[in-house]
Amino acid sequence: MNSVATVGRWLRGLPRRHRTELRLCLRVTVSAVLTLVVSQLFQLRFALWAVLTSVILTQMSVGRSLKATADYLAGTLGGAIFAGAVGALIPHDSEMGLAVVLAIALVPVALIAAENARFSAGPFTAVLVLLAPTVTHLTPVASAFERVVEVAVGCAVGLVVSFVVLPARAYDLAIDAAGRMLGLLAHLLPHLFRGLARNLDQAAIHGIQERIGEAYAALDAIAVEGTHERMTYLASERDLTPLLRTLLRLRHDFVMIGRTVAAPLPAVLQVRLEPLLTRVSEASVDYLRASGVALAGRQPAVSRHAVDAAFDAYAAEMAGLRHQDPIRDLPGEATERIFVLAFALEQLRRDFNDLAGCVADHSERSRPRRLIAI
């Protein structure tokens, strides 16, 4: 009985946990079926290519669909026009002649595709244009025309579905990814601070930095997609650039903190600084996690009172230590590391202030209304 209840809860939570993936699944299915219907209405010779095109171009977000469609159309038009012209101008009645024409058509198209990934569909299209007539008995020009029409139908249906059927916007996906990155930072920060009290494996530090870098790279890729969909709306969303810049600086703060935890604090300072650094760590974790939740929920910025108080207490203690014996008697390398840590934490505090502004800027109350897609 318990297992049945567990499965039931898992199934009920599935739409919430995989909302984005389920939306994409629905859009791809609708796109494929609708393209097949349109292809039959237009009596296309091969509905297969139109359906495949619409499925390929129905992407995770509207921005990604726009870019994929523009690139696919560019490659298809270039490959179809060039291959059709080569096939029409050079006779190829024999198998050897067809091989020669295929090589002549493919060499420049493949070279362009290798130089610019935007035209990656060109070689594939050139092959279809030249070899399809062996089955359909069309001329190369007619084959090129059919290929362009099939792709145009697939592109049109794919774009319409991306805009109309539960559209997922790159802006929303980027905000959600930024919230997850803040949650990741909150999870990883205590692992770095542990290095101030005991030896921390360098491989562990490298792994932490790598995970943060991967999270930021994924966010940046989604944000780039947003530039392709901004022009399609009469009222654009908030600019993501300040948020990306702040998150990048937070990543750099973690790198700097990671460099200072290669060895524990000197024993003479641990008694005075460790409680304060623990407080800074806990307050920072709470602030990062709460900011991530607020950002993903489009809510106002969270209070900075606790994190500011923790940083103030640490800064006051460091100011008192600067000219005292515990600092002056330390080796140069240890002294340098302590002051680098103080600088990194001060920079982290400034970036927390900027983060509050970004969260407020993207809250539901400050978001501009989207009027219509064009």
Stockholm file with secondary structure:
# STOCKHOLM 1.0

chainA/1-374         MNSVATVGRWLRGLPRRHRTELRLCLRVTVSAVLTLVVSQLFQLRFALWAVLTSVILTQMSVGRSLKATADYLAGTLGGAIFAGAVGALIPHDSEMGLAVVLAIALVPVALIAAENARFSAGPFTAVLVLLAPTVTHLTPVASAFERVVEVAVGCAVGLVVSFVVLPARAYDLAIDAAGRMLGLLAHLLPHLFRGLARNLDQAAIHGIQERIGEAYAALDAIAVEGTHERMTYLASERDLTPLLRTLLRLRHDFVMIGRTVAAPLPAVLQVRLEPLLTRVSEASVDYLRASGVALAGRQPAVSRHAVDAAFDAYAAEMAGLRHQDPIRDLPGEATERIFVLAFALEQLRRDFNDLAGCVADHSERSRPRRLIAI
#=GR chainA/1-374 SS CHHHHHHHHHHHHHHHHTHHHHHHHHHHHHHHHHHHHHHHHTTCSCHHHHHHHHHHHCCSSHHHHHHHHHHHHHHHHHHHHHHHHHHHHSCCCSHHHHHHHHHHHHHHHHHHHHHCGGGTHHHHHHHHHHHTHHHHCCCHHHHHHHHHHHHHHHHHHHHHHHHHSSCCCHHHHHHHHHHHHHHHHHHHHHHHHGGGTSCCCHHHHHHHHHHHHHHHHHHHHHHHHHHHHHTTBSSCCCCSHHHHHHHHHHHHHHHHHHHHTSSCCCHHHHHHHHHHHHHHHHHHHHHHHHHHHHHHTTCCCCCCHHHHHHHHHHHHHHHHHTTSHHHHTSCHHHHHHHHHHHHHHHHHHHHHHHHHHHHHHTSGGGCCCCCCBC
#=GC SS_cons         CHHHHHHHHHHHHHHHHTHHHHHHHHHHHHHHHHHHHHHHHTTCSCHHHHHHHHHHHCCSSHHHHHHHHHHHHHHHHHHHHHHHHHHHHSCCCSHHHHHHHHHHHHHHHHHHHHHCGGGTHHHHHHHHHHHTHHHHCCCHHHHHHHHHHHHHHHHHHHHHHHHHSSCCCHHHHHHHHHHHHHHHHHHHHHHHHGGGTSCCCHHHHHHHHHHHHHHHHHHHHHHHHHHHHHTTBSSCCCCSHHHHHHHHHHHHHHHHHHHHTSSCCCHHHHHHHHHHHHHHHHHHHHHHHHHHHHHHTTCCCCCCHHHHHHHHHHHHHHHHHTTSHHHHTSCHHHHHHHHHHHHHHHHHHHHHHHHHHHHHHTSGGGCCCCCCBC
//
